[in-house]
């Protein structure tokens, strides 16, 4: 029986990998077609300057999407990242400008605070067994009120040159936020694909009860994942403050929806159990290219939100269809296994 189970497991993984590969190739082809089509009709799209603008348009949402990927794979959702993003802007600005703290100290305190917010989200989700959308929505609204209250609706500016480098400085000719996004995506991608702790997310996303029965500490994993999501949102907020030269409570409005859209468009199952960092990166690039196409073609950019919403709906529908297809494939494999066992048992009885 063990060889049969091993073959079944390998077959399921192979089927899932083939499906993901087809999705990635399709998304890459569509993204490339939009990019080349925009270049053909409007020109000046593939210039270094425009590509830099294209990348910077969605880099902060992209950083948040990396953390959102882990949350979605585990079967959760984090709507609080946009408010954490703005809160990080405001807190780091207040610590530097009003409290006079050095840049490194202000950044560390801000990141630790954001991590604490994520830990609180995770703790409330596992302790009260309330759906993550309710808890994180509550955090979203609470922090939004806090952001308004502590700033009186005003911006905070007056940053040092050393801090501004985090948003506008360049490393090897590439903007620092883009470098941060690339390095973080590579590190998290390797961890998600190879590290045992992060591989547990797929089991949890597939079903918490089986995950608990298999010995996984589901509560601990969930809390850590929400901490990671909030920390990355905080890091994005710090770099955004440096980029814009000011912290404002309204920055990052609807960023949580763009992050979720990038994850969903990248092929992750919004119900949990599947998804990759590579797919999320492709989703981020796709949304950035679509946004750039609207700007380049001089079409009203309000329509970009319409397209983004439609793409999110399409991605969710495709995710559901893929999930059903994989379920049927697993049922066929299971039936074949049972038939093989029955045949083997019949042969032994004879």
KEDREN-871403 format. One record per residue: residue number from 1; residue in one letter; chain; y, x, z of N, C-alpha, C in turn. Coordinates in steps of 0.05 Angstrom, whole numbers, always signed. Last residue first. Layout:
BEGIN
> NUM|A|A|Y|X|Z|Y|X|Z|Y|X|Z
...
***
This chain:
BEGIN
> 350|X|A|-315|-156|-86|-337|-156|-104|-355|-132|-101
> 349|X|A|-276|-139|-51|-296|-159|-41|-320|-161|-60
> 348|X|A|-246|-104|-84|-261|-93|-61|-282|-112|-51
> 347|X|A|-224|-141|-120|-242|-120|-130|-259|-108|-107
> 346|X|A|-191|-169|-86|-213|-183|-100|-234|-164|-109
> 345|X|A|-154|-130|-72|-171|-142|-51|-195|-156|-63
> 344|X|A|-130|-121|-122|-144|-99|-108|-163|-110|-87
> 343|X|A|-107|-171|-132|-128|-160|-150|-144|-138|-137
> 342|X|A|-71|-173|-89|-93|-193|-91|-115|-183|-109
> 341|X|A|-38|-130|-101|-53|-129|-76|-77|-149|-78
> 340|X|A|-17|-149|-149|-32|-124|-149|-50|-122|-124
> 339|X|A|+10|-194|-132|-12|-197|-151|-30|-172|-151
> 338|X|A|+48|-169|-100|+29|-187|-88|+5|-191|-106
> 337|X|A|+77|-141|-139|+64|-126|-117|+42|-144|-105
> 336|X|A|+97|-182|-170|+78|-163|-182|+63|-148|-161
> 335|X|A|+130|-205|-132|+107|-221|-142|+87|-202|-155
> 334|X|A|+167|-164|-126|+152|-172|-103|+127|-188|-112
> 333|X|A|+189|-164|-177|+176|-140|-167|+157|-147|-144
> 332|X|A|+212|-215|-178|+191|-208|-197|+175|-184|-188
> 331|X|A|+249|-209|-137|+228|-228|-134|+205|-223|-153
> 330|X|A|+283|-170|-160|+268|-163|-135|+244|-183|-131
> 329|X|A|+304|-200|-202|+288|-176|-208|+271|-168|-183
> 328|X|A|+331|-239|-174|+309|-247|-190|+291|-223|-197
> 327|X|A|+370|-205|-151|+352|-220|-134|+327|-229|-149
> 326|X|A|+397|-186|-196|+382|-167|-180|+362|-181|-161
> 325|X|A|+420|-235|-212|+402|-221|-230|+384|-201|-214
> 324|X|A|+452|-246|-168|+430|-264|-174|+410|-251|-192
> 323|X|A|+488|-203|-173|+472|-206|-148|+448|-224|-154
> 322|X|A|+511|-214|-222|+495|-189|-219|+477|-191|-195
> 321|X|A|+538|-260|-209|+518|-261|-229|+499|-237|-227
> 320|X|A|+574|-240|-170|+554|-261|-163|+532|-262|-183
> 319|X|A|+603|-205|-202|+589|-195|-179|+567|-214|-170
> 318|X|A|+627|-240|-237|+608|-221|-247|+591|-209|-225
> 317|X|A|+661|-266|-200|+640|-281|-214|+619|-262|-226
> 316|X|A|+693|-223|-184|+677|-237|-164|+654|-252|-178
> 315|X|A|+718|-210|-233|+701|-190|-220|+683|-203|-199
> 314|X|A|+746|-257|-243|+725|-249|-262|+706|-229|-248
> 313|X|A|+782|-255|-200|+764|-277|-203|+740|-270|-221
> 312|X|A|+809|-208|-214|+795|-209|-188|+775|-232|-189
> 311|X|A|+832|-223|-262|+812|-201|-262|+796|-201|-236
> 310|X|A|+868|-261|-244|+847|-269|-262|+825|-248|-262
> 309|X|A|+902|-228|-213|+887|-250|-201|+864|-259|-218
> 308|X|A|+923|-195|-254|+908|-183|-231|+891|-204|-217
> 307|X|A|+950|-233|-284|+927|-219|-296|+910|-207|-274
> 306|X|A|+989|-248|-247|+971|-268|-258|+946|-254|-269
> 305|X|A|+1015|-200|-238|+1001|-212|-216|+981|-233|-226
> 304|X|A|+1038|-194|-289|+1018|-174|-280|+1002|-186|-256
> 303|X|A|+1078|-229|-295|+1053|-236|-307|+1031|-217|-298
> 302|X|A|+1121|-202|-275|+1110|-222|-258|+1082|-231|-269
> 301|X|A|+1139|-169|-315|+1119|-158|-298|+1108|-178|-278
> 300|X|A|+1148|-190|-380|+1156|-196|-352|+1133|-188|-333
> 299|X|A|+1141|-135|-424|+1133|-162|-416|+1141|-166|-387
> 298|X|A|+1149|-84|-442|+1173|-100|-434|+1166|-129|-429
> 297|X|A|+1108|-50|-450|+1112|-70|-470|+1136|-89|-465
> 296|X|A|+1110|-20|-403|+1116|-7|-429|+1122|-28|-450
> 295|X|A|+1095|-58|-364|+1122|-44|-362|+1129|-33|-390
> 294|X|A|+1044|-71|-380|+1064|-92|-378|+1092|-79|-378
> 293|X|A|+1019|-21|-377|+1020|-35|-403|+1042|-57|-403
> 292|X|A|+1020|-12|-323|+1036|+5|-340|+1039|-7|-368
> 291|X|A|+983|-50|-306|+1010|-52|-297|+1029|-35|-315
> 290|X|A|+937|-29|-331|+946|-55|-338|+976|-59|-330
> 289|X|A|+933|+21|-304|+937|+20|-333|+948|-7|-342
> 288|X|A|+924|+3|-252|+948|+19|-257|+954|+19|-287
> 287|X|A|+875|-23|-258|+898|-38|-249|+924|-23|-255
> 286|X|A|+843|+23|-273|+846|+0|-290|+871|-17|-283
> 285|X|A|+847|+55|-227|+857|+65|-253|+862|+41|-272
> 284|X|A|+820|+22|-191|+848|+30|-186|+861|+39|-212
> 283|X|A|+769|+21|-214|+784|-4|-210|+813|+2|-206
> 282|X|A|+754|+75|-210|+757|+63|-237|+773|+37|-235
> 281|X|A|+752|+77|-154|+771|+94|-169|+776|+83|-197
> 280|X|A|+709|+41|-146|+735|+35|-136|+757|+51|-150
> 279|X|A|+667|+71|-169|+674|+45|-180|+702|+37|-171
> 278|X|A|+666|+115|-133|+672|+119|-162|+680|+93|-175
> 277|X|A|+650|+90|-87|+677|+101|-88|+685|+105|-117
> 276|X|A|+613|+29|-96|+615|+58|-95|+644|+66|-96
> 275|X|A|+569|-26|-79|+595|-15|-84|+595|+16|-82
> 274|X|A|+535|-74|-37|+537|-57|-60|+566|-48|-64
> 273|X|A|+537|-103|+11|+512|-93|+2|+513|-75|-22
> 272|X|A|+583|-159|+4|+571|-136|+17|+545|-128|+4
> 271|X|A|+610|-197|-24|+595|-206|-1|+581|-184|+14
> 270|X|A|+631|-171|-67|+650|-178|-46|+636|-190|-21
> 269|X|A|+602|-115|-92|+596|-143|-86|+614|-151|-62
> 268|X|A|+641|-73|-136|+629|-79|-110|+624|-108|-106
> 267|X|A|+666|-63|-185|+638|-70|-185|+625|-75|-158
> 266|X|A|+720|-56|-189|+703|-32|-191|+674|-37|-188
> 265|X|A|+740|-105|-176|+739|-98|-205|+721|-74|-209
> 264|X|A|+737|-98|-120|+720|-119|-134|+718|-112|-164
> 263|X|A|+773|-57|-110|+745|-54|-102|+727|-73|-117
> 262|X|A|+820|-78|-131|+809|-53|-142|+780|-50|-135
> 261|X|A|+826|-123|-98|+822|-127|-127|+810|-102|-139
> 260|X|A|+836|-99|-49|+812|-115|-52|+805|-118|-82
> 259|X|A|+886|-76|-63|+864|-59|-55|+837|-74|-58
> 258|X|A|+916|-122|-74|+911|-103|-95|+888|-84|-88
> 257|X|A|+915|-145|-23|+903|-159|-46|+897|-141|-69
> 256|X|A|+944|-109|+7|+916|-114|+14|+901|-128|-9
> 255|X|A|+995|-111|-13|+979|-87|-20|+949|-92|-13
> 254|X|A|+1031|-150|-2|+1008|-158|-18|+991|-134|-26
> 253|X|A|+1079|-101|+11|+1074|-130|+10|+1052|-136|-10
> 252|X|A|+1095|-49|+18|+1067|-55|+18|+1060|-84|+17
> 251|X|A|+1155|-60|+56|+1139|-43|+38|+1109|-50|+40
> 250|X|A|+1182|-89|+93|+1172|-103|+70|+1156|-86|+51
> 249|X|A|+1201|-54|+132|+1179|-73|+139|+1167|-87|+115
> 248|X|A|+1211|+13|+112|+1220|-15|+112|+1196|-33|+117
> 247|X|A|+1236|+78|+110|+1215|+60|+120|+1226|+32|+122
> 246|X|A|+1253|+124|+57|+1261|+105|+78|+1236|+88|+86
> 245|X|A|+1236|+153|+16|+1259|+164|+30|+1268|+145|+52
> 244|X|A|+1192|+142|-14|+1215|+124|-17|+1239|+135|-3
> 243|X|A|+1158|+184|+4|+1163|+180|-25|+1188|+164|-29
> 242|X|A|+1154|+178|+59|+1165|+203|+48|+1173|+200|+19
> 241|X|A|+1131|+127|+60|+1158|+131|+72|+1171|+157|+61
> 240|X|A|+1082|+140|+35|+1101|+122|+22|+1129|+125|+33
> 239|X|A|+1058|+173|+73|+1066|+185|+48|+1085|+167|+33
> 238|X|A|+1050|+133|+113|+1066|+157|+119|+1076|+170|+93
> 237|X|A|+1017|+97|+86|+1043|+89|+95|+1061|+112|+101
> 236|X|A|+970|+127|+79|+985|+118|+55|+1013|+110|+63
> 235|X|A|+956|+132|+133|+962|+156|+117|+978|+149|+92
> 234|X|A|+945|+78|+144|+967|+92|+158|+975|+117|+143
> 233|X|A|+901|+70|+112|+925|+54|+107|+949|+67|+120
> 232|X|A|+866|+105|+136|+875|+111|+109|+899|+94|+101
> 231|X|A|+861|+79|+186|+872|+106|+185|+881|+113|+157
> 230|X|A|+838|+30|+172|+865|+30|+183|+877|+58|+182
> 229|X|A|+787|+49|+154|+805|+33|+136|+834|+34|+146
> 228|X|A|+766|+74|+199|+771|+89|+175|+791|+75|+157
> 227|X|A|+761|+29|+233|+779|+51|+241|+786|+68|+216
> 226|X|A|+723|+1|+206|+750|-10|+207|+770|+10|+217
> 225|X|A|+680|+37|+214|+689|+31|+187|+717|+19|+187
> 224|X|A|+673|+36|+269|+681|+61|+256|+692|+56|+228
> 223|X|A|+656|-17|+276|+681|-8|+289|+691|+17|+275
> 222|X|A|+607|-16|+247|+629|-33|+239|+656|-24|+250
> 221|X|A|+576|+20|+277|+583|+26|+249|+607|+10|+240
> 220|X|A|+571|-8|+326|+585|+18|+325|+594|+25|+296
> 219|X|A|+543|-54|+309|+570|-56|+322|+585|-30|+320
> 218|X|A|+494|-34|+290|+512|-48|+272|+541|-48|+284
> 217|X|A|+454|+14|+294|+474|+4|+313|+497|-9|+297
> 216|X|A|+390|+1|+267|+418|+9|+262|+436|-3|+283
> 215|X|A|+338|-15|+270|+347|+5|+289|+376|+14|+285
> 214|X|A|+320|-57|+241|+312|-30|+231|+323|-8|+249
> 213|X|A|+344|-100|+265|+315|-96|+269|+306|-69|+260
> 212|X|A|+395|-93|+244|+391|-90|+273|+362|-85|+279
> 211|X|A|+384|-105|+190|+396|-79|+197|+391|-73|+227
> 210|X|A|+367|-158|+192|+348|-137|+184|+358|-110|+192
> 209|X|A|+419|-179|+209|+394|-182|+225|+373|-162|+217
> 208|X|A|+455|-168|+168|+458|-155|+194|+433|-157|+210
> 207|X|A|+447|-152|+101|+439|-171|+122|+439|-157|+149
> 206|X|A|+473|-120|+66|+451|-136|+56|+441|-157|+76
> 205|X|A|+507|-92|+98|+518|-111|+79|+497|-129|+67
> 204|X|A|+470|-59|+124|+486|-79|+140|+497|-100|+121
> 203|X|A|+453|-28|+81|+434|-44|+96|+448|-66|+111
> 202|X|A|+501|-3|+68|+487|-20|+48|+467|-38|+61
> 201|X|A|+512|+27|+113|+530|+5|+106|+517|-14|+86
> 200|X|A|+478|+70|+116|+472|+47|+132|+489|+22|+124
> 199|X|A|+504|+110|+89|+484|+95|+74|+475|+70|+89
> 198|X|A|+533|+132|+130|+547|+115|+111|+528|+99|+94
> 197|X|A|+493|+162|+157|+509|+142|+171|+522|+122|+152
> 196|X|A|+471|+196|+117|+455|+175|+128|+472|+153|+142
> 195|X|A|+506|+215|+59|+505|+216|+88|+490|+192|+99
> 194|X|A|+509|+205|+3|+489|+224|+14|+486|+223|+45
> 193|X|A|+549|+171|-14|+524|+173|-30|+502|+188|-16
> 192|X|A|+589|+176|+23|+577|+149|+19|+550|+151|+4
> 191|X|A|+602|+230|+17|+591|+220|+42|+577|+193|+39
> 190|X|A|+622|+231|-35|+598|+247|-29|+586|+237|-3
> 189|X|A|+666|+196|-29|+645|+190|-48|+619|+205|-42
> 188|X|A|+697|+223|+8|+685|+198|+16|+663|+190|-3
> 187|X|A|+712|+268|-25|+698|+271|+1|+684|+246|+9
> 186|X|A|+737|+242|-69|+714|+260|-73|+698|+263|-47
> 185|X|A|+778|+214|-44|+758|+200|-60|+733|+217|-63
> 184|X|A|+808|+257|-23|+796|+237|-5|+774|+222|-19
> 183|X|A|+825|+282|-71|+808|+297|-51|+794|+277|-33
> 182|X|A|+855|+240|-94|+832|+252|-108|+813|+266|-89
> 181|X|A|+895|+229|-55|+877|+208|-65|+852|+220|-77
> 180|X|A|+921|+279|-52|+908|+268|-29|+887|+246|-37
> 179|X|A|+941|+282|-104|+922|+302|-95|+906|+291|-71
> 178|X|A|+976|+239|-100|+955|+237|-120|+933|+258|-112
> 177|X|A|+1013|+257|-61|+996|+233|-56|+973|+230|-75
> 176|X|A|+1034|+304|-88|+1017|+307|-65|+1001|+281|-59
> 175|X|A|+1032|+310|-159|+1045|+298|-135|+1025|+298|-112
> 174|X|A|+1017|+372|-188|+1009|+344|-185|+1022|+334|-159
> 173|X|A|+1026|+427|-191|+1039|+410|-211|+1032|+380|-209
> 172|X|A|+1000|+446|-147|+989|+453|-173|+1000|+434|-195
> 171|X|A|+1030|+396|-114|+1010|+417|-110|+997|+422|-137
> 170|X|A|+1096|+373|-98|+1074|+376|-117|+1056|+400|-109
> 169|X|A|+1132|+321|-61|+1124|+349|-67|+1100|+350|-86
> 168|X|A|+1139|+268|-47|+1150|+277|-73|+1142|+306|-80
> 167|X|A|+1113|+259|+1|+1114|+238|-19|+1123|+247|-46
> 166|X|A|+1113|+306|+30|+1088|+290|+30|+1089|+267|+10
> 165|X|A|+1166|+323|+27|+1146|+336|+10|+1120|+320|+9
> 164|X|A|+1192|+298|+68|+1195|+286|+41|+1174|+298|+22
> 163|X|A|+1184|+333|+110|+1169|+308|+110|+1170|+296|+82
> 162|X|A|+1217|+375|+97|+1189|+380|+101|+1173|+355|+100
> 161|X|A|+1267|+352|+96|+1255|+360|+71|+1225|+365|+74
> 160|X|A|+1271|+294|+141|+1274|+323|+135|+1260|+329|+108
> 159|X|A|+1303|+230|+132|+1280|+247|+137|+1286|+276|+129
> 158|X|A|+1335|+183|+133|+1345|+208|+144|+1322|+227|+151
> 157|X|A|+1320|+114|+152|+1320|+137|+134|+1330|+162|+148
> 156|X|A|+1297|+50|+157|+1301|+74|+172|+1299|+97|+153
> 155|X|A|+1324|-17|+144|+1309|+7|+136|+1315|+30|+155
> 154|X|A|+1318|-78|+184|+1333|-56|+170|+1315|-33|+163
> 153|X|A|+1296|-117|+214|+1297|-121|+186|+1311|-100|+170
> 152|X|A|+1293|-96|+265|+1313|-117|+260|+1317|-121|+230
> 151|X|A|+1251|-65|+278|+1270|-54|+259|+1294|-72|+254
> 150|X|A|+1218|-92|+312|+1227|-65|+320|+1246|-52|+301
> 149|X|A|+1210|-140|+284|+1223|-140|+310|+1234|-113|+317
> 148|X|A|+1181|-127|+238|+1208|-139|+236|+1223|-136|+262
> 147|X|A|+1134|-107|+261|+1150|-90|+243|+1179|-101|+240
> 146|X|A|+1116|-152|+289|+1124|-128|+304|+1142|-110|+286
> 145|X|A|+1103|-185|+246|+1124|-193|+265|+1134|-169|+281
> 144|X|A|+1062|-155|+224|+1086|-161|+207|+1109|-170|+225
> 143|X|A|+1025|-155|+265|+1039|-130|+258|+1064|-135|+241
> 142|X|A|+1010|-209|+262|+1021|-198|+286|+1037|-173|+280
> 141|X|A|+989|-215|+210|+1012|-230|+218|+1026|-219|+243
> 140|X|A|+946|-177|+213|+966|-176|+192|+991|-190|+200
> 139|X|A|+915|-197|+255|+928|-171|+258|+951|-168|+237
> 138|X|A|+899|-245|+231|+914|-246|+255|+929|-220|+260
> 137|X|A|+869|-223|+190|+892|-239|+183|+911|-241|+207
> 136|X|A|+828|-200|+219|+847|-182|+205|+872|-197|+195
> 135|X|A|+803|-247|+240|+813|-226|+258|+834|-209|+243
> 134|X|A|+789|-275|+193|+806|-287|+214|+819|-266|+231
> 133|X|A|+757|-240|+165|+781|-250|+151|+800|-262|+172
> 132|X|A|+712|-230|+197|+733|-210|+195|+758|-220|+182
> 131|X|A|+692|-284|+240|+693|-273|+213|+716|-253|+210
> 130|X|A|+672|-265|+306|+689|-281|+289|+690|-268|+261
> 129|X|A|+647|-242|+350|+631|-252|+328|+647|-272|+311
> 128|X|A|+672|-216|+390|+676|-245|+390|+659|-258|+367
> 127|X|A|+655|-164|+380|+654|-175|+407|+654|-205|+407
> 126|X|A|+664|-152|+327|+636|-150|+337|+634|-164|+365
> 125|X|A|+719|-162|+322|+700|-174|+303|+672|-174|+315
> 124|X|A|+742|-131|+362|+744|-160|+364|+724|-174|+345
> 123|X|A|+729|-79|+342|+719|-89|+368|+720|-119|+370
> 122|X|A|+757|-77|+294|+728|-75|+294|+716|-86|+320
> 121|X|A|+810|-80|+313|+800|-100|+294|+769|-101|+295
> 120|X|A|+811|-34|+346|+815|-61|+358|+805|-83|+339
> 119|X|A|+805|+5|+307|+785|+2|+327|+787|-25|+341
> 118|X|A|+854|-2|+279|+828|-7|+266|+805|-11|+285
> 117|X|A|+889|+14|+319|+890|-14|+309|+864|-21|+295
> 116|X|A|+873|+67|+324|+869|+49|+347|+870|+20|+338
> 115|X|A|+892|+87|+276|+863|+87|+281|+856|+68|+304
> 114|X|A|+946|+82|+286|+934|+65|+265|+904|+64|+268
> 113|X|A|+951|+121|+326|+957|+93|+332|+945|+74|+312
> 112|X|A|+937|+167|+297|+921|+159|+320|+926|+129|+327
> 111|X|A|+979|+167|+260|+952|+164|+251|+933|+155|+273
> 110|X|A|+1023|+175|+296|+1022|+152|+278|+993|+147|+269
> 109|X|A|+1012|+225|+318|+1014|+201|+336|+1011|+175|+319
> 108|X|A|+1013|+257|+272|+989|+255|+287|+989|+229|+305
> 107|X|A|+1067|+251|+256|+1045|+243|+238|+1019|+238|+254
> 106|X|A|+1095|+273|+299|+1100|+245|+291|+1077|+235|+274
> 105|X|A|+1076|+326|+297|+1071|+309|+320|+1074|+279|+314
> 104|X|A|+1097|+344|+247|+1068|+343|+252|+1061|+325|+276
> 103|X|A|+1155|+337|+255|+1140|+322|+234|+1110|+321|+241
> 102|X|A|+1178|+330|+323|+1172|+346|+299|+1154|+330|+280
> 101|X|A|+1220|+276|+347|+1195|+292|+347|+1191|+308|+322
> 100|X|A|+1264|+243|+354|+1268|+271|+349|+1243|+288|+350
> 99|X|A|+1267|+189|+358|+1257|+203|+381|+1259|+233|+378
> 98|X|A|+1291|+176|+308|+1302|+166|+333|+1293|+181|+358
> 97|X|A|+1263|+205|+268|+1292|+202|+267|+1304|+194|+294
> 96|X|A|+1207|+208|+285|+1222|+232|+275|+1252|+228|+278
> 95|X|A|+1194|+158|+304|+1187|+181|+320|+1203|+206|+311
> 94|X|A|+1211|+125|+263|+1224|+123|+289|+1218|+148|+306
> 93|X|A|+1175|+141|+222|+1204|+144|+219|+1219|+144|+245
> 92|X|A|+1126|+127|+242|+1131|+155|+237|+1161|+160|+234
> 91|X|A|+1135|+70|+245|+1129|+86|+269|+1135|+116|+265
> 90|X|A|+1143|+55|+192|+1164|+50|+212|+1160|+68|+236
> 89|X|A|+1095|+69|+166|+1121|+78|+156|+1142|+77|+179
> 88|X|A|+1059|+41|+197|+1057|+70|+197|+1084|+82|+187
> 87|X|A|+1073|-11|+183|+1076|-3|+211|+1076|+28|+213
> 86|X|A|+1058|-13|+129|+1086|-15|+136|+1091|-5|+165
> 85|X|A|+1001|-7|+138|+1016|+10|+120|+1046|+10|+127
> 84|X|A|+990|-51|+169|+986|-25|+180|+1001|-4|+164
> 83|X|A|+1000|-91|+131|+1017|-89|+154|+1014|-62|+169
> 82|X|A|+958|-79|+95|+986|-79|+86|+1005|-77|+109
> 81|X|A|+911|-84|+125|+919|-58|+116|+948|-57|+107
> 80|X|A|+889|-132|+141|+911|-121|+157|+923|-96|+146
> 79|X|A|+845|-151|+117|+870|-161|+106|+894|-148|+121
> 78|X|A|+785|-130|+103|+807|-122|+120|+834|-129|+108
> 77|X|A|+718|-152|+108|+743|-152|+94|+765|-144|+113
> 76|X|A|+646|-140|+103|+670|-148|+116|+694|-149|+97
> 75|X|A|+600|-117|+84|+601|-146|+85|+626|-157|+99
> 74|X|A|+600|-63|+75|+588|-72|+101|+588|-103|+104
> 73|X|A|+630|-61|+29|+602|-56|+28|+587|-66|+52
> 72|X|A|+681|-71|+52|+669|-91|+34|+639|-86|+32
> 71|X|A|+690|-23|+80|+690|-48|+94|+676|-70|+78
> 70|X|A|+689|+15|+39|+669|+17|+61|+667|-10|+76
> 69|X|A|+734|-2|+9|+707|-1|-3|+685|-1|+19
> 68|X|A|+778|+6|+41|+769|-22|+37|+740|-22|+25
> 67|X|A|+786|+60|+34|+777|+50|+60|+765|+22|+58
> 66|X|A|+803|+57|-20|+781|+74|-12|+769|+65|+15
> 65|X|A|+848|+25|-18|+824|+14|-31|+799|+31|-24
> 64|X|A|+887|+58|+3|+877|+36|+19|+851|+25|+8
> 63|X|A|+893|+90|-43|+884|+102|-18|+873|+81|+1
> 62|X|A|+913|+51|-78|+888|+64|-84|+876|+77|-59
> 61|X|A|+962|+39|-58|+942|+18|-56|+914|+30|-61
> 60|X|A|+983|+89|-71|+982|+81|-43|+962|+59|-39
> 59|X|A|+980|+90|-128|+965|+110|-112|+963|+102|-83
> 58|X|A|+1004|+60|-166|+984|+47|-150|+969|+66|-132
> 57|X|A|+1044|+91|-189|+1049|+63|-186|+1029|+50|-167
> 56|X|A|+1027|+143|-198|+1042|+138|-173|+1046|+108|-168
> 55|X|A|+1003|+138|-249|+987|+145|-226|+1001|+138|-199
> 54|X|A|+1048|+126|-280|+1025|+108|-280|+1008|+113|-255
> 53|X|A|+1079|+172|-273|+1089|+146|-264|+1066|+126|-261
> 52|X|A|+1045|+207|-300|+1052|+212|-271|+1062|+186|-259
> 51|X|A|+1045|+187|-350|+1020|+187|-336|+1024|+192|-306
> 50|X|A|+1099|+196|-364|+1090|+169|-361|+1063|+167|-345
> 49|X|A|+1099|+253|-366|+1117|+238|-348|+1107|+210|-343
> 48|X|A|+1062|+266|-405|+1057|+274|-378|+1074|+258|-358
> 47|X|A|+1046|+211|-449|+1062|+234|-442|+1057|+241|-412
> 46|X|A|+1021|+166|-467|+1004|+188|-459|+1020|+214|-454
> 45|X|A|+1063|+133|-482|+1046|+126|-460|+1031|+149|-449
> 44|X|A|+1094|+137|-528|+1104|+150|-503|+1088|+143|-478
> 43|X|A|+1079|+73|-561|+1084|+102|-559|+1093|+111|-531
> 42|X|A|+1066|+21|-575|+1092|+26|-562|+1099|+56|-560
> 41|X|A|+1017|+20|-602|+1038|+0|-609|+1066|+7|-598
> 40|X|A|+987|+64|-583|+990|+59|-611|+1013|+41|-618
> 39|X|A|+990|+59|-527|+1001|+82|-540|+1006|+77|-570
> 38|X|A|+963|+11|-521|+991|+12|-513|+1005|+36|-526
> 37|X|A|+913|+28|-539|+927|+6|-553|+957|+6|-547
> 36|X|A|+899|+66|-501|+903|+74|-528|+918|+53|-544
> 35|X|A|+896|+31|-455|+913|+55|-456|+919|+64|-484
> 34|X|A|+858|-6|-471|+885|-15|-464|+904|+8|-466
> 33|X|A|+813|+28|-478|+823|+12|-500|+852|+3|-495
> 32|X|A|+806|+48|-426|+813|+66|-448|+825|+51|-472
> 31|X|A|+790|+0|-401|+814|+15|-392|+824|+33|-414
> 30|X|A|+743|-12|-429|+766|-31|-430|+792|-16|-422
> 29|X|A|+712|+33|-415|+718|+27|-443|+742|+9|-445
> 28|X|A|+708|+28|-359|+721|+51|-370|+729|+46|-399
> 27|X|A|+679|-20|-356|+706|-19|-345|+721|+5|-356
> 26|X|A|+631|-5|-382|+647|-26|-392|+676|-25|-382
> 25|X|A|+613|+36|-347|+619|+42|-375|+637|+21|-388
> 24|X|A|+606|+6|-301|+626|+28|-301|+633|+35|-330
> 23|X|A|+566|-31|-316|+592|-40|-307|+613|-19|-309
> 22|X|A|+524|+5|-327|+534|-12|-348|+562|-22|-341
> 21|X|A|+517|+27|-275|+525|+44|-297|+537|+28|-320
> 20|X|A|+499|-18|-247|+525|-6|-240|+535|+12|-262
> 19|X|A|+449|-26|-272|+469|-47|-273|+497|-35|-267
> 18|X|A|+424|+23|-259|+428|+16|-287|+450|-5|-290
> 17|X|A|+421|+18|-203|+437|+40|-215|+443|+34|-245
> 16|X|A|+387|-26|-197|+415|-27|-187|+433|-6|-200
> 15|X|A|+340|-6|-220|+353|-29|-232|+382|-31|-223
> 14|X|A|+330|+36|-184|+335|+42|-212|+349|+19|-226
> 13|X|A|+321|+9|-137|+344|+27|-138|+351|+33|-167
> 12|X|A|+275|-20|-152|+299|-34|-144|+324|-16|-146
> 11|X|A|+239|+23|-161|+246|+4|-183|+272|-11|-177
> 10|X|A|+235|+46|-111|+247|+61|-132|+255|+43|-155
> 9|X|A|+211|+3|-84|+237|+12|-75|+251|+28|-98
> 8|X|A|+161|+1|-112|+179|-22|-111|+208|-14|-105
> 7|X|A|+140|+50|-101|+146|+44|-128|+166|+21|-130
> 6|X|A|+134|+44|-46|+152|+65|-56|+160|+59|-84
> 5|X|A|+96|+3|-45|+122|-2|-34|+142|+19|-44
> 4|X|A|+53|+31|-69|+63|+7|-82|+92|+1|-72
> 3|X|A|+43|+72|-32|+53|+79|-58|+65|+55|-73
> 2|X|A|+28|+39|+15|+52|+54|+15|+62|+62|-13
> 1|X|A|-25|+16|+0|+0|+0|+0|+26|+17|+0
***
